[in-house]
């Protein structure tokens, strides 16, 4: 809402020394957020009132150019002008050198079209007072020649640009804002809607409300003998322009002006085009309406319409119809001022994508006591400015419910604020906003004013009292919360996992979870794989990515490609977050009322309506894992780094991971590990399939992993097992065995471990050798075993015994031969 | 060499003569002094204090002396031995010290050489700021609540007193799952988690909810369809708007430093009544840049206050939706944008820097505790 200060001052006597900026601050702290204070008419100097004495056309130009002689009150001046909308004798705005126009444009005498143009004649746009640039601004003829235009037209003004919250419909009017200003400064308020209206006798026009739930009141007035094509006066155009609306014609301008002034949207029908009584009803299925914007609209039975015998003629509260539109030849009009239901207007405006100044106001609630006064104001202006004749005939179909009464405990505002307010303060503040208050022992009976339909329950009144007393006057206290239990275990574990990966050189990314269906194909997963995206958005941000992710890898690979593209080629990234999978047996959520705790079964049904949202942790690496340096050459990130990444973070939360070879998209079939915790699958790691790296535009041999954070966290031991710490010396033995090259080292290691028995403290693979000495298709694996007993020093015989049984077990399981 | 039973003849044991001993001592001292390294000193030691050194030989002769002569000669020999040993030890200590010093100098390295074998990792600044803000409240006894990102319409809207006709539910604001009227959406705020917490715990309830939320918005410099919030909810007997203010003040101080407080400004949210916007006193200029003639403040654009979030007293309908009696309990809630907090802290102009995963941004900003 844009409110010119000059207009505001019509309704409240603000002392002239109060700056607009200060008013803006007061309004902001009262809940009407002033986003800007615009200064209009600033930056104009040297523009004076002058009269056209004579003009002649400049020949030989593509467009009409006039060589104009002006009288600026003291002498004659000659200028070139490209406009033709003036005649000899017209009074105009003359930028007389040296002059300045808004935006800092300096006007000097200059040679153009073969003449020295001594300045220029200004358009409305050039002066910053309207959007009109079709011709020059023709001024009222009674202005003094030579006088300054800024002063003569009272151009200087300041406009408050206010963001209006949905609960403050009343502030979508100069009247509403002025009332807040008056309250804030304790000044009297002059209500523009305080006009005398004739008693309604139903004689203006026949109106029938068939949908009382959509329309609680309909006032109709009539006017005849109008010159509808007349232009509105410049003062009105100027106010409309400053308020952000475009002047169009007298009829439109007057209805808009009254709407801006009071907040009541109005609509005028050409009486000659109406057939039969005006009926307010719901649209019938299949009905259509051509609206003022010349669009044919199919109506819905929940659209509230104004109809006559011909069918719908307007979308109630949203937009009029083309068939009954006022034109330049209109002489008789029926003026509508009505109270339409906020929700109905909101739905209709949205369904037809037809937000209008009227619908904006109805959606937020229009003062339902305003219709008759607003109609009277408009009628008077039309009669005065358009030469029409209005009568006192008035139709007012009034189905308004009685104003509600709210019972308020006078101590409640203080209890909620945390600072006591005397009952008298509460009563005064409620009266300030227009409530009528009746004090009874221990209770106030409060009837909110007609323009505050948002005030329904006691806390609504509490807010009014506290905001007018000032939020900035509230004390600042800290409540004592009951003792808390700190972070939960999963919360602590997730932090540890993030820290571990960061310490291991992984950089965290937070990707948007949107993917396309094709991402599954690029990851080479089967059509039956649960990682085929299954949760689709109805209105995605981008139609190119309408699904929610089922794996973190596409987002990570995109971030990886972005980094590599920016020259960061040695990168390790990780992400932790949910993925989304449709539930096979999902049912729509139950419809539940607000303000009522749902039954346990209903709450469970709500959760069951949601897709599964399991947690994942994934990482990707490319380029060097160890950079080249003076210590030696670089080492590229490999499948082993990806697996170790998982091992590291699992180790950090006390979980041991078993690694087995697997074939699993999107990994290289020969370089992919399945990772288990006990029998539960944790996830996979390895080198990405060459076709996958190509499809995602990341470097070949990019490696990565993706695991379930839920499985990992569930597996993390709550109490870590306590080790047996023996002070006896260890015995260290090395065992090298030869096995088939295809035997996984983990199988050999496991066999040795199991064979070694309980004296084994630690086992470590320290060498792998394939080559001539061990024969084709074979490999040698060398392990160091650290043995220790809890109660004695081991003898050489005992150590030898362990070696024997370890090797025997390895031979039994995987055919290992001691080297 | 004399036999023990030989008659005493001082002339035959010249080695014990005063002159001989003095000569041996002089020669030994000279040799020790002349040694310039430990090898030479070892050779001198073996020549002058070894088994075949003159002093050693002289000492061996002592046994042949008659008792009356042995005491005197023995004393002289010992004096020489003591002197020579002390002299040798002094020389050795000196030479060893010199050697050690030389070796340590030779072993010196260039400690400025880099050892940056692995490119550094780091956690995302948004993760860290969520942890940090959560910790402020955990320290006050609050707990951290979590909930799903895909949420039921009832929890995201209805239960929060957001009317059916509210424009926030429209497709231009909210991302709905297919089918569009299926009542399932990407949560538009973390408030449904507040409700879940209240449903699960009942009153009293003090929780803070960090998390990712979604709006139907195209990504540009200042908007992202995916962003992060931190919401707080306190429900208890007798909680007031003054408590809300105090909690926000403490929160602001812990995030932005001493003296940074908040300002409440009336606003409208369906789920709170009264409702207030939260402004933060500019933590850079503390409001001083609004004084006439003061230097321009980039952080608050010389407005003195920075818009930080929304807040208010929990609407009775919301409490009722969770089965909490609004006549007995009151509550307050607030929500803060994490991106906004970070962008303000670090003077970041483009939200995309936080979204795109550029490692330069994360490793630079993901370092705060």
Boltz contact constraints between the chains, C-beta under 6 A:
constraints:
  - contact:
      token1: [A, 31]
      token2: [B, 266]
      max_distance: 6.0
  - contact:
      token1: [A, 165]
      token2: [B, 268]
      max_distance: 6.0
  - contact:
      token1: [A, 167]
      token2: [B, 268]
      max_distance: 6.0
  - contact:
      token1: [A, 343]
      token2: [B, 165]
      max_distance: 6.0
  - contact:
      token1: [A, 346]
      token2: [B, 165]
      max_distance: 6.0
  - contact:
      token1: [A, 416]
      token2: [B, 241]
      max_distance: 6.0
  - contact:
      token1: [A, 416]
      token2: [B, 313]
      max_distance: 6.0
  - contact:
      token1: [A, 417]
      token2: [B, 241]
      max_distance: 6.0
  - contact:
      token1: [A, 418]
      token2: [B, 240]
      max_distance: 6.0
  - contact:
      token1: [A, 418]
      token2: [B, 241]
      max_distance: 6.0
  - contact:
      token1: [A, 418]
      token2: [B, 242]
      max_distance: 6.0
  - contact:
      token1: [A, 459]
      token2: [B, 273]
      max_distance: 6.0
  - contact:
      token1: [A, 463]
      token2: [B, 273]
      max_distance: 6.0
  - contact:
      token1: [A, 463]
      token2: [B, 274]
      max_distance: 6.0
  - contact:
      token1: [A, 466]
      token2: [B, 274]
      max_distance: 6.0
  - contact:
      token1: [A, 467]
      token2: [B, 266]
      max_distance: 6.0
  - contact:
      token1: [A, 471]
      token2: [B, 264]
      max_distance: 6.0
  - contact:
      token1: [A, 471]
      token2: [B, 276]
      max_distance: 6.0
  - contact:
      token1: [A, 474]
      token2: [B, 241]
      max_distance: 6.0
  - contact:
      token1: [A, 474]
      token2: [B, 242]
      max_distance: 6.0
  - contact:
      token1: [A, 474]
      token2: [B, 245]
      max_distance: 6.0
  - contact:
      token1: [A, 475]
      token2: [B, 242]
      max_distance: 6.0
  - contact:
      token1: [A, 476]
      token2: [B, 245]
      max_distance: 6.0
  - contact:
      token1: [A, 476]
      token2: [B, 246]
      max_distance: 6.0
  - contact:
      token1: [A, 476]
      token2: [B, 249]
      max_distance: 6.0
  - contact:
      token1: [A, 477]
      token2: [B, 242]
      max_distance: 6.0
  - contact:
      token1: [A, 477]
      token2: [B, 243]
      max_distance: 6.0
  - contact:
      token1: [A, 477]
      token2: [B, 246]
      max_distance: 6.0
  - contact:
      token1: [A, 478]
      token2: [B, 246]
      max_distance: 6.0
  - contact:
      token1: [A, 479]
      token2: [B, 239]
      max_distance: 6.0
  - contact:
      token1: [A, 479]
      token2: [B, 243]
      max_distance: 6.0
  - contact:
      token1: [A, 481]
      token2: [B, 140]
      max_distance: 6.0
  - contact:
      token1: [A, 481]
      token2: [B, 141]
      max_distance: 6.0
  - contact:
      token1: [A, 481]
      token2: [B, 142]
      max_distance: 6.0
  - contact:
      token1: [A, 481]
      token2: [B, 206]
      max_distance: 6.0
  - contact:
      token1: [A, 483]
      token2: [B, 141]
      max_distance: 6.0
  - contact:
      token1: [A, 484]
      token2: [B, 141]
      max_distance: 6.0
  - contact:
      token1: [A, 484]
      token2: [B, 142]
      max_distance: 6.0
  - contact:
      token1: [A, 484]
      token2: [B, 143]
      max_distance: 6.0
  - contact:
      token1: [A, 486]
      token2: [B, 138]
      max_distance: 6.0
  - contact:
      token1: [A, 491]
      token2: [B, 144]
      max_distance: 6.0
  - contact:
      token1: [A, 498]
      token2: [B, 123]
      max_distance: 6.0
  - contact:
      token1: [A, 502]
      token2: [B, 121]
      max_distance: 6.0
  - contact:
      token1: [A, 502]
      token2: [B, 122]
      max_distance: 6.0
  - contact:
      token1: [A, 502]
      token2: [B, 123]
      max_distance: 6.0
  - contact:
      token1: [A, 505]
      token2: [B, 118]
      max_distance: 6.0
  - contact:
      token1: [A, 505]
      token2: [B, 119]
      max_distance: 6.0
  - contact:
      token1: [A, 505]
      token2: [B, 121]
      max_distance: 6.0
  - contact:
      token1: [A, 506]
      token2: [B, 121]
      max_distance: 6.0
  - contact:
      token1: [A, 507]
      token2: [B, 121]
      max_distance: 6.0
  - contact:
      token1: [A, 507]
      token2: [B, 122]
      max_distance: 6.0
  - contact:
      token1: [A, 507]
      token2: [B, 359]
      max_distance: 6.0
  - contact:
      token1: [A, 507]
      token2: [B, 362]
      max_distance: 6.0
  - contact:
      token1: [A, 508]
      token2: [B, 123]
      max_distance: 6.0
  - contact:
      token1: [A, 508]
      token2: [B, 124]
      max_distance: 6.0
  - contact:
      token1: [A, 509]
      token2: [B, 357]
      max_distance: 6.0
  - contact:
      token1: [A, 510]
      token2: [B, 124]
      max_distance: 6.0
  - contact:
      token1: [A, 510]
      token2: [B, 126]
      max_distance: 6.0
  - contact:
      token1: [A, 512]
      token2: [B, 226]
      max_distance: 6.0
  - contact:
      token1: [A, 536]
      token2: [B, 178]
      max_distance: 6.0
  - contact:
      token1: [A, 537]
      token2: [B, 175]
      max_distance: 6.0
  - contact:
      token1: [A, 538]
      token2: [B, 176]
      max_distance: 6.0
  - contact:
      token1: [A, 538]
      token2: [B, 178]
      max_distance: 6.0
  - contact:
      token1: [A, 538]
      token2: [B, 180]
      max_distance: 6.0
  - contact:
      token1: [A, 539]
      token2: [B, 171]
      max_distance: 6.0
  - contact:
      token1: [A, 539]
      token2: [B, 176]
      max_distance: 6.0
  - contact:
      token1: [A, 541]
      token2: [B, 225]
      max_distance: 6.0
  - contact:
      token1: [A, 559]
      token2: [B, 357]
      max_distance: 6.0
  - contact:
      token1: [A, 562]
      token2: [B, 356]
      max_distance: 6.0
  - contact:
      token1: [A, 563]
      token2: [B, 359]
      max_distance: 6.0
  - contact:
      token1: [A, 568]
      token2: [B, 359]
      max_distance: 6.0
  - contact:
      token1: [A, 570]
      token2: [B, 119]
      max_distance: 6.0
  - contact:
      token1: [A, 571]
      token2: [B, 359]
      max_distance: 6.0
  - contact:
      token1: [A, 588]
      token2: [B, 182]
      max_distance: 6.0
  - contact:
      token1: [A, 588]
      token2: [B, 183]
      max_distance: 6.0
  - contact:
      token1: [A, 589]
      token2: [B, 152]
      max_distance: 6.0
  - contact:
      token1: [A, 589]
      token2: [B, 183]
      max_distance: 6.0
  - contact:
      token1: [A, 592]
      token2: [B, 154]
      max_distance: 6.0
  - contact:
      token1: [A, 594]
      token2: [B, 158]
      max_distance: 6.0
  - contact:
      token1: [A, 594]
      token2: [B, 159]
      max_distance: 6.0
  - contact:
      token1: [A, 594]
      token2: [B, 317]
      max_distance: 6.0
  - contact:
      token1: [A, 594]
      token2: [B, 321]
      max_distance: 6.0
  - contact:
      token1: [A, 595]
      token2: [B, 317]
      max_distance: 6.0
  - contact:
      token1: [A, 595]
      token2: [B, 320]
      max_distance: 6.0
  - contact:
      token1: [A, 595]
      token2: [B, 321]
      max_distance: 6.0
  - contact:
      token1: [A, 597]
      token2: [B, 323]
      max_distance: 6.0
  - contact:
      token1: [A, 606]
      token2: [B, 152]
      max_distance: 6.0
  - contact:
      token1: [A, 609]
      token2: [B, 152]
      max_distance: 6.0
  - contact:
      token1: [A, 609]
      token2: [B, 184]
      max_distance: 6.0
  - contact:
      token1: [A, 610]
      token2: [B, 148]
      max_distance: 6.0
  - contact:
      token1: [A, 610]
      token2: [B, 150]
      max_distance: 6.0
  - contact:
      token1: [A, 611]
      token2: [B, 150]
      max_distance: 6.0
  - contact:
      token1: [A, 613]
      token2: [B, 148]
      max_distance: 6.0
  - contact:
      token1: [A, 626]
      token2: [B, 117]
      max_distance: 6.0
